Amino acid sequence: MSDSFKPTNLGEVRARIDAIDRDIQKLIAERAEFARLVGQVKGPLKAAVDYYRPEREAQVLRMVKDRNQGPLSNEEMIRLFREIMSACLAQQEPLKIAFLGPEGTFSQTAVHKHFGHSVHGLPVATIEEVFQEVEAERADFGVVPVENSTEGSVHSTLDMFHDSSLKICGEVELAIHQFLLSKSGEIGKIERVFSHPQSLGQTRNWLRANLSKVEKVPVSSNAEAARRARNSDESAAIAGESAARVYDLKIVAGPIEDRPDNNTRFIVLGRDLFSPSGQDKTSLLVSGQDQPGLLFHLLEPLAKRNVSMTRIESRPTRRGKWEYAFFIDIEGHVEDEPVKAALADLGPLSSFVKILGSYPKAILSE
């Protein structure tokens, strides 16, 4: 608040707010005009996807976070600017984003957190279909879960990368809060609970303590669980709050996840690698001939070049019996010299190296 402005009554405060709102609206309109000029400077392009630059958006949001001095939280300021950028980009044409549906899933929440609400969401039934929609260019990008802090990796996502040409071009970290939902809202009527297997795992202890004799039925998504639960007073679903609103269910209990720090990491799928943002990750798929010390030899080039590894997971290659490949996340972008040098050293030691993507780190609000 300006030191020179000292309101004496409510009317003056409201008048000042109205003046600030006019200034904000004028500046947003001016920003939208400059966003349109960016498109003109770039020249004639094919579609909205040609205007989207995740590295630039990440840089803008980091500056928003660095400038923030309250009273709004970092999370709220980032969300507001994300929506402004989303609306400005949609002037050309809304981005089409495929996600694991139907409506009301955590994947849809991740879409809105990363891209804002000025996009066209394309809900599909499986993770495989998300990949297919982006590969076929029916969607500009896709959003899929890749790991949960409680239940670990989503193997169906990892396994798709063995044959897919898609690239990871972003990541989203989402706090996951699970709720027990039902049509009646009465826990005593529940005879079966529908939910995605990951969510059943994340609420295992709560279910054991409160609904030990109730049938647990795994389904393809939490939104599908909510959709089934609305058909019977004896059925319930474990899902997010948004599913309760979408499917007109009552919250019986929640949050009910076993760990308060329950988070899921989602990745953004695209068809291209993007430029460095300054704070990036690179994901790799690496395999080698079975030999003593194989993993040591594959990781040694990273240590030699001081490249930090943040995650490693082994999965069957599906190309031969007992053959495995390693999914590895490292700090940095493939255009960074240390990463470039480490990958060059890694090449002769491996039988297969695939760069799955280099992308901005998730922007956390802390």
N, C-alpha and C positions, 0 to 999 in steps of 0.2 A: 504494500500500500504506500502511495506517495505521502511523504511527511507533510506536504502542503495541503492535503485534503483531509479535513477533520469534520466528518458528517455530524450533524446535530439532531437528525431525526431519520426515521425509516424511509421517508420519501426521498431524501437526498441519497441514501445508500442505494435504493432501487434505481434512481436516475443514473447514478454512476455505473451500476451494473449494466444498464441498457446501453450506455455510451461505450463501455468496454465490449459488449456483445457486437455492436455495430463495427467496431474496429476489427474484432476477430473475424467477423464474416467478410469484411472487405479484404483482409489479408489472405483468408482461405481462397477467395475468388481470384486474387492476384496470383497465389501459388498455383492454382489450377490453370491459369493462363500460361504461366511459365512452363508447367508440365506439358501443356499442349505444344509450346514452342520447341521443347526437347524433341517431340515427334517430328516436327517440321525440319529441324536441323539434321536429324538422322536420315531424312529423305523418305521416299515411299517404301513402306515395309508391308509384309504380307498380312500380319495379324497382331493381336494384342501381345502375344507371347514374345514378339520381336522387340517390344518396348520394355519388357520386364527385366530388371537387373538386380538379382538378389544381393550381390555384393554392395551395390549402392544403397539399397534399402537398409542393409545391416549397418553401414557406416552412418547413415542418418539417425537411426534409432540409438546407436551408441552415443552419438552427440547429444541426443535428447536426454538420455540417462545421465551423462556427465554434467549437463547444464542444470539438471533438476535440483532445486533447493527447497522443495515443498511449497505449500502444505500437501499437495497431492503426492501419492506414492509414485515410485519409479514405474510400477506395474500399470497404474492408471495413465501416467503420461505417455508411456510407450503405446498403450492401447489406443489412446486418442490420436497420436500421430500415425499409427498404423492405419487407422480408419481414414484419415485424411489422404494418405498416400494411396490407399486402395481406391477411394472415390476418384482421385485425380487420374489414376491409371485407367480406370473404367470409362473415361471419356472417349478413349479410342474404341474400346470393346471390352466387355468383362472377360477376365481370364476364366477358362473352363478347368475346374479342378475335380478329378476323380478321387473318391475316397470310399473306404469300407463302410457301407451303409447298412440299413436304411437311415433315415433321419433320426437324430437323437443319439448317435454314437459319439464316443470320445474322439474318434477320427474326425468327425465333422467339427467338433470343438477345436481340434488342432488346426484344421483348415482355416477357421476364422481367426485363430490366434496368429497364424503366420501370414495370411493373405488379407485379413479384414473381411468385411461382409459384402463388399462390392464385387463379388465374384459369382460365377454360376457353378454351383455344386452339382456333381454328377455321382450320386450314390450307386454303388454296385455291390454285388452279393459276396464277392470273395477278394482276397488280396491278389490272386492271379489276374482277376478281371481289371483291377486297378492298373497293373502293369500293361495289360493288353490295350486298355483305352488310351494310355499315353503312347505306347508303341505305334498304334494305328493312327495317331494324331487326332483322335476324336476328343481327347483332353489335352490341354496344354501342360498340365502337371498332375501328379498324383501324390496322395499322402497316405502312408501306411505305418502301422506300429512296428518297431524293430526290437525294443527291449523294455522290460519292466523291472523296476528296482527290487520288487519282491519275488516275482516269478521267473525272471531271467529273459532270455532271448525269445523272439517270435520266429520260430524256425521256418515257417512257411514264407516269411519275407526273405530271410537269408538265402533260402534255397532257390528262389527265383533268379538271383543274380548269376547263377552258374551259366545260364543261357541267354539272359537278357542283355540288350545293348544299352539300356537306360543308365543314366548317371544320377547319383545323389547330388542335389544342388541346394539342400538346406536341411535343417533339423529343428525340431520343436520339442521342448520339454514341458510336459503337462502334469500338474499335480492331479492325481486321480482319487476322487472321493466316491465311494460306492454307497448306494442306498438300497434298502429293501422296499420295493414298490408293490402295491396290489390294488385291485379294484375296490375292495371294501375298506382297506386300511386297518384291518383287524388281524393281528398275528395268529390268533387262535384258530382262524378258518383255513390257514395255509396248509396244503397237503403236498405241494410240489413247488420247487423253485427253479426257474429257468435263468440261465446266464451263459455268457461266453466262458470257456474253460479257464482263461486267465483270471477272470473276475471271481470265479468259484475258488481258485487257488488263493487269491488275495484276501478272501474273506473266510478262509477255511476254519480258523479258530472260532470266529464269531458264530458261524453256522453250527459248529460242533457244540458250542455252549447254549445256543438258543433255539436251534431247529434240528437237533440231532436225528430225529426220526422222520424228517421230511425228505421226500425224493428230490434229488438234485439232478437236473436235466441240462446237459450242455447243448448250446445252440450256436449258430454262426456269428452272432453279435449280440450285444446287450440290448440294442434297439429291437432286434427280433424277439428277444426275451420279453421285453415290455409289450410288444405287439401281441404275443401269446397270452401274457398275463391279463390283459384287459378283457379276455373272453370268458373268464371264470372267476368266481369268488374264491375258489380253492387254490388258485394259482398265484404265484408271485414272481417278481423278477428282481435280479440284482443289476442295477444300472446307475447312470448318473442322474442328477436332478433334471437335466434337460429332457431326458426320456419321460419323466413324470409329466412334464408339461405337454410334450408332443402327443403322448398316448393317453392323456387324461387319467392318470393313476395317482393314488394317494401314497405319501411317504409313510411307511410303517415304522422304519427305524433308519438311523444313519447320522453321520457316516459310520460305516461298519467295517471298513478295511482294517486288517490286523495291524498294519504299521502306519503311523501318522505321516511318515515321510514317503508314502507310496507315490511313485512317479512313473510315467511312461514316456519313453523317447520315441518320437515319430520322425520319419525321414520324408523329404520332399523329392519326388522322382521327376526328372526331366530328360530331355534328349541331348542336352549339350553340357559341356564343362564351361564354367564361368570364370571370370578373372578373380584375382585375390581381393579380399576385403580388408586384409591386415590382421585379422584374427580368425584363422581358418583351421579346419580339420581335413584330413584326407582318409578315405576308406579304401582298403586294398583287399583283394582276394588272391591268396598266394598258396602254391603247393610245391612240393619237391619230392624227389625219389626217396623212398623209405631207406633210412640209414641212421646209424647211431649219431645222436646230437643234431638231428635235422632241425628242430625248432631253434636250437642255439645258433646254428649257421644262418637261418633265415632272419633272426632278430639282430645278429651281430652288426650288420651294416647300419641299422638304426642307432644303436649305441655308439658306434664309431663316429657317426656324424652328429651326435647329440640331438637326435630326433626323438621326442618323447612318445611312447606308445600309451594310449589311454584305454584300449580294449583289445582283447583277443578271444576268438571263439573258433573251435574246430567243428567242421561239418563234413559228412560223407560227400565225396565228389559226384556220386551217382554215375561214375564212368567205369568203375572197376571195384571188385570186392575188396573191402577194407582199405580203400583209398580215401584220404582225407585232405581237405583244404582248410586254410586258416583265414578267417575274416579278421582284419587288423585295422584299427583306427589309430591314426597318428596325428600329432600336432603339426600344423603348417599346410601349405598349398603346394601342389606339384610344380608350380613355377618358382617356389622358394629354392634357393641354391642348396641348402642342406638336404631338403627332401629330394631334390633332383639328383644329387650326388648319391644319396642312400639307395634310391631306386636303381641307379646305374650299377652300384655295387651288388645289389640284390639279384639282378638279372642272371648272371652266370651261375648263381648258387641254387636257383629254383628251376622247376620245370614249367611253371606257369605263374605269371604276375598280371593281374587285371586291376586297373585303376577304376574303382567304382564311383569315385567322385571326389572333388575338392570343393568345399562349401563353407560358408560362414558358420562359426560356432553359434549355438543357440544363445540368444540374448536373455540373460537371467535378470530378474528385477531386484535381486538382493544388492 
